[in-house]
Amino acid sequence: MPDLSVVVVGGLHADARKATVDQLLADVPDSVVLHHDLATAAAGTVVRTIRDATGIVTAGEAPLVNDCACCALREDLVPELLRIRDAGGTRMAVVELWDSVEPKAMAEVVTAGGLTVTGVITAVDPALVLPYLGNGDDLAEGGLAAAATDQRTVADTFARQLEYAPVLAVADSPEADDEDRELLAQLHPTARQVPITEGGPAAASAPVAAADDLMVPPPRRRPLSSLAQAALAGFDVESAAAAQHPACALLPAEADAHGVSTLVWHRRRPFHPERLYAALEDLTCAAARSRGRFWLADKPDVLLHWDAAGGALCVESAGPWLASLPDAAWDMVPPVRRAAAALDWHPEHGDCCQHLVFTSPGLDRDGLSELLESCLLTDAEYAAGRDAWKQLPPAFDTLLEV
């Protein structure tokens, strides 16, 4: 079967995304770009285009599935990629995602379809990182919703796009300053940042003149750009998913530079549900981005996920802490999670803990730490033990839709 490298390129920063795709198309010979435009979904169709370096190769429409543009994309994407692969002659297919489509879902769909994803890239304009993280508007308000039931916001969608991709294609934005670039670096410190503007078309050299009885050497192409190399370097869907799971996420580390700070707050005592609930608004608005896992006294066996951006907070259960599971159940837990828990294991509480990370320009680290500390159980409350903790008022039941 012919080999085909599939590269997923996404991001709400449309100009940066398109520049990234154009550079990949120019840099990698025998490549095509597949794009589903969901802007026409309200009219009942999704427009699909496939183009190469010379222009549009084919264009067509995919019908909506369950009134969901993303569902139509999922149904149409893999068959098109398989057709391209089976036809041969194509080295790389770039899947350019529409604005609000998240790369995680599409990378998993492509991999499940039997194709090879060699890279996932989110394109970013550093000058737009803070404005997008601070934008709590619903996607629907900006015409960016992928379905009638899409309740995501600009901020949380952008945050997930940014943090999932191991490669960030970064625009050379004249409006960006050191604070913007530092914010991007602290939000996703493990990402490989590659400039979009590097190089250009990988032009072939002119043939060398030769006598009739000599062979003319084939045109030589210069080496692939850093962006193209990153796109073809390889990608593991399971590892990428694990890096985002609340129990073993690769969260940012402590940092403080160019006016931007990241506070890593780690404690071994549960929160008092009522005091934490009363502080949620202040905690959510304290940073441009915060995420992690936390431990509530009245739900001591439940690992809770904290995910905040744009002034809005999402709290949800991520299942039990490993310490709450019987030994026999550990074999069913992914190795990466067992390893993460082992690194953070406490002799009394196991992996139960508070591990929250706040990143923002102008972060009030001392005030934030003090507020978080005030939400923990007091010495007397802690000493009362788990049975007493479970009797505390269940302030989060509504938020968790219990």
C-alpha positions in Angstrom: 0.0 0.0 0.0 1.4 3.4 -0.9 2.7 5.5 2.0 1.0 8.8 2.8 2.0 11.2 5.6 -1.0 13.0 7.1 -0.3 16.3 8.8 -3.0 18.1 10.8 -2.8 21.9 10.9 -5.3 23.8 13.0 -5.8 27.0 15.0 -8.2 29.9 15.4 -5.5 32.3 14.0 -6.6 31.9 10.4 -3.9 34.0 8.8 -1.1 32.1 10.6 -2.8 28.8 9.8 -3.0 29.5 6.1 0.6 30.7 6.0 1.7 27.5 7.6 -0.2 25.4 5.1 1.1 27.3 2.2 4.7 26.9 3.4 4.3 23.2 3.9 2.8 22.9 0.4 5.7 24.8 -1.1 8.4 23.0 1.0 7.3 19.3 0.5 7.1 18.0 -3.1 4.1 15.9 -4.1 1.9 17.3 -1.3 -1.7 18.3 -1.2 -3.9 20.3 1.2 -7.4 19.0 2.1 -9.8 21.6 3.7 -13.4 21.4 4.8 -15.0 24.8 5.0 -17.7 24.7 7.7 -18.8 28.3 7.2 -21.5 27.1 4.7 -22.9 24.6 7.2 -25.9 26.8 8.0 -26.9 26.2 4.3 -26.8 22.4 4.8 -23.4 21.6 3.3 -19.7 21.5 3.9 -17.4 22.5 1.1 -14.4 20.4 0.6 -11.4 21.5 -1.5 -8.1 19.7 -2.3 -5.3 21.7 -3.7 -1.6 21.3 -4.6 1.1 23.9 -5.2 -0.5 24.9 -8.5 -4.0 25.5 -7.2 -7.3 23.7 -6.6 -7.3 20.1 -7.8 -10.9 19.1 -6.8 -13.8 20.7 -5.0 -17.0 19.2 -3.7 -19.6 19.2 -1.0 -20.2 16.9 1.9 -23.7 16.7 3.3 -24.3 17.6 7.0 -24.6 14.6 9.4 -27.0 15.1 12.3 -26.9 18.8 11.7 -23.3 18.8 12.8 -20.6 20.2 10.5 -17.8 18.4 12.5 -19.7 15.1 12.0 -19.7 15.7 8.3 -16.0 16.4 8.4 -15.4 13.1 10.2 -17.5 11.1 7.8 -15.9 12.6 4.7 -12.2 13.1 5.8 -11.0 9.6 6.0 -12.5 8.3 2.7 -10.9 11.3 0.9 -7.5 10.6 2.5 -7.7 6.9 1.7 -8.6 7.8 -1.9 -5.5 10.1 -2.1 -3.3 7.4 -0.6 -4.5 4.6 -2.9 -4.1 6.8 -6.0 -0.4 7.1 -5.2 1.9 9.9 -6.2 1.2 12.0 -3.0 3.9 12.1 -0.3 2.0 14.3 2.2 -1.6 15.3 2.8 -2.1 18.4 4.9 -5.4 18.5 6.7 -6.1 22.2 7.2 -8.8 22.3 9.9 -11.5 25.0 9.9 -11.1 27.7 12.5 -12.8 26.1 15.6 -12.2 22.4 14.8 -9.9 20.9 17.5 -6.9 18.9 16.3 -7.2 16.1 19.0 -10.5 14.8 17.5 -9.3 14.9 13.9 -5.9 13.3 14.7 -7.7 10.4 16.4 -10.2 10.1 13.6 -7.5 9.9 11.0 -5.5 7.4 13.0 -8.5 5.2 13.6 -9.1 5.2 9.9 -5.8 3.3 9.4 -3.8 6.3 8.2 -0.5 7.6 9.6 -0.4 11.0 11.2 3.1 12.3 11.2 2.5 15.7 12.7 0.0 17.9 14.5 0.6 21.6 14.3 -1.2 24.6 15.7 -0.5 27.9 14.0 -0.2 30.9 16.3 0.2 34.6 16.1 1.9 35.6 19.4 0.2 39.0 19.4 -3.2 37.3 19.5 -2.6 34.8 22.3 -3.7 36.9 25.2 -6.7 38.4 23.4 -8.0 35.0 22.4 -7.4 33.5 25.9 -9.3 36.4 27.3 -12.2 36.0 24.9 -15.1 34.4 26.8 -17.6 34.8 23.9 -19.4 31.7 22.6 -18.1 30.5 19.3 -21.6 30.9 17.9 -21.5 34.7 18.5 -18.6 34.9 16.0 -20.0 32.4 13.5 -17.4 29.9 14.5 -19.7 27.2 16.0 -19.3 23.7 14.4 -22.9 22.7 15.3 -26.1 24.2 16.6 -25.4 22.6 20.0 -21.8 23.9 20.1 -21.4 25.6 23.5 -17.6 26.1 23.4 -16.1 29.5 23.9 -13.3 31.2 21.9 -10.9 31.0 24.9 -11.3 27.4 25.9 -11.2 26.2 22.2 -8.0 28.2 21.6 -6.4 26.8 24.7 -7.1 23.2 23.7 -5.8 23.8 20.2 -2.6 25.4 21.6 -1.9 22.8 24.3 -2.6 19.6 22.3 -0.1 20.2 19.5 3.5 19.3 20.0 4.5 21.8 17.3 3.6 25.4 17.2 4.0 27.3 13.9 4.7 30.8 15.0 4.0 33.9 12.9 6.5 36.6 12.7 4.1 39.2 14.0 5.4 42.8 14.2 2.7 43.5 16.9 4.1 40.8 19.2 6.4 41.9 22.1 8.5 39.9 24.6 5.5 39.5 26.9 3.4 37.9 24.2 6.2 35.5 23.3 6.9 34.7 26.9 3.2 34.0 27.5 3.2 31.5 24.6 6.3 29.8 25.9 4.9 29.4 29.4 1.5 28.2 28.3 3.1 25.3 26.4 6.7 25.0 27.4 7.2 21.5 25.9 6.1 22.6 22.4 8.6 22.9 19.6 8.2 26.4 18.2 8.9 26.8 14.5 8.8 30.1 12.6 6.3 30.1 9.7 8.3 32.5 7.6 11.4 30.3 7.5 12.6 29.6 3.9 10.0 29.5 1.2 9.3 27.5 -1.9 11.8 24.6 -2.2 12.7 25.6 -5.7 14.6 23.2 -7.9 17.9 24.3 -9.2 18.3 24.8 -12.9 19.5 21.9 -15.0 23.2 21.9 -15.8 24.1 22.3 -19.4 25.6 19.2 -20.9 26.7 17.8 -24.2 24.3 15.6 -26.1 26.2 12.5 -25.1 26.1 13.3 -21.3 23.2 12.8 -19.0 21.7 15.9 -17.5 21.5 15.5 -13.7 18.1 15.8 -12.2 17.2 19.1 -10.4 18.3 19.2 -6.8 16.1 20.4 -4.1 17.3 22.1 -0.9 16.8 20.3 2.4 13.3 20.5 4.0 12.6 23.5 6.3 12.3 23.1 10.0 8.5 23.3 9.7 8.4 20.5 7.1 10.7 18.4 9.2 8.5 18.9 12.2 5.4 17.9 10.1 7.0 14.6 9.1 8.7 13.8 12.4 6.0 11.5 13.7 3.1 11.7 16.1 1.6 9.3 18.7 -2.1 9.8 19.4 -2.1 7.9 22.7 0.8 9.9 24.1 -0.8 13.1 23.1 -4.1 12.2 24.7 -2.3 11.2 27.9 -0.5 14.5 28.0 -3.9 16.2 28.2 -5.6 13.9 30.7 -6.1 15.6 34.1 -4.5 12.7 36.0 -1.2 12.8 34.1 -1.2 16.0 32.1 2.2 17.6 31.3 1.4 20.9 33.1 3.6 24.0 32.8 6.3 24.5 35.4 7.1 27.5 37.6 8.2 30.5 35.6 8.5 34.3 35.9 9.9 36.4 33.0 9.0 39.4 30.9 6.1 40.2 33.1 4.5 36.8 32.8 4.3 34.3 35.6 3.3 30.7 36.1 2.3 29.6 39.6 2.3 25.9 40.3 0.3 25.2 43.4 0.6 21.7 44.9 -0.8 20.7 48.3 -1.7 17.4 50.1 -4.9 18.6 51.9 -8.4 18.6 50.4 -10.4 21.8 49.7 -13.4 22.7 51.8 -16.2 22.6 49.2 -18.1 25.7 50.4 -15.0 27.9 50.8 -13.6 26.9 47.4 -17.0 27.4 45.7 -17.2 30.9 47.2 -13.7 31.7 45.8 -14.3 30.3 42.3 -14.9 33.7 40.6 -11.8 35.3 42.0 -9.7 32.2 41.2 -11.0 31.9 37.7 -10.3 35.6 36.9 -6.9 35.6 38.6 -5.1 34.3 35.5 -5.4 34.2 31.7 -5.2 30.4 31.9 -5.4 27.9 34.7 -5.8 24.1 34.7 -5.0 21.0 36.7 -6.5 18.5 39.1 -8.0 19.1 42.5 -9.3 17.3 45.6 -12.6 18.1 47.4 -13.1 16.9 51.0 -16.8 15.9 50.5 -15.8 13.8 47.4 -12.4 12.4 48.6 -12.3 9.5 46.0 -13.0 11.7 42.9 -10.3 13.3 40.8 -11.7 16.6 39.6 -10.5 18.5 36.6 -10.0 22.3 36.6 -10.0 24.0 33.2 -10.3 27.8 33.0 -9.8 30.4 30.3 -11.6 33.6 29.3 -13.0 34.2 32.7 -15.0 30.9 32.6 -14.3 27.7 34.5 -15.2 24.1 33.6 -15.1 21.6 36.4 -15.7 17.9 35.8 -15.0 14.5 37.2 -12.1 12.6 35.7 -12.9 9.4 37.5 -11.4 8.0 40.7 -8.0 8.7 42.1 -5.8 5.6 41.9 -5.6 5.5 45.6 -9.3 4.9 45.7 -9.1 1.8 43.4 -8.6 -1.8 44.6 -5.3 -3.3 43.7 -6.9 -5.6 41.2 -8.2 -2.6 39.2 -4.7 -1.2 38.7 -4.0 -3.5 35.8 -6.7 -1.8 33.8 -5.2 1.6 34.3 -2.9 2.9 31.5 0.8 2.6 32.4 1.4 6.3 31.8 -1.1 7.1 34.5 0.4 4.6 37.0 3.8 6.1 36.3 2.5 9.7 36.9 0.8 8.6 40.2 4.0 6.8 41.4 6.0 10.0 40.9 3.6 11.9 43.1 2.6 9.2 45.6 2.0 10.1 49.3 2.2 7.3 51.9 -1.2 8.4 53.4 -3.2 9.9 50.5 -1.6 8.2 47.5 -2.1 10.4 44.4 -4.9 12.5 46.0 -3.7 16.1 45.9 -4.1 19.7 44.6 -2.1 20.4 41.5 -3.2 23.6 39.9 -1.3 25.8 37.5 -2.0 29.5 36.8 -0.4 31.4 33.9 -0.8 35.1 33.2 0.8 38.5 32.7 0.8 40.5 35.9 -0.1 37.5 38.0 -0.6 38.3 41.8 1.2 35.2 43.0 1.1 36.0 46.7 -2.6 37.0 46.6 -3.5 33.9 44.6 -1.6 31.6 46.9 -3.2 33.1 49.9 -6.7 32.7 48.5 -6.0 29.1 47.6 -4.6 28.3 51.0 -7.8 29.8 52.6 -9.9 27.2 50.8 -8.2 24.2 52.2 -9.4 22.3 55.3 -8.3 23.8 58.6 -6.2 21.7 60.9 -9.3 20.8 62.9 -11.3 19.9 59.8 -8.5 17.8 58.4 -8.0 15.9 61.7 -11.7 15.0 61.8 -11.1 12.4 59.0 -12.8 11.2 55.8 -16.1 10.3 57.3 -16.5 13.8 58.6 -15.3 15.3 55.3 -18.1 13.5 53.4 -20.7 15.2 55.6 -19.6 18.7 54.5 -22.1 20.6 52.3 -21.9 19.4 48.7 -21.4 22.8 47.2 -20.2 21.5 43.8 -23.0 19.1 43.0 -24.8 21.6 40.8 -21.6 22.5 38.9 -20.8 18.8 38.5 -24.4 18.0 37.5 -24.5 15.2 40.1 
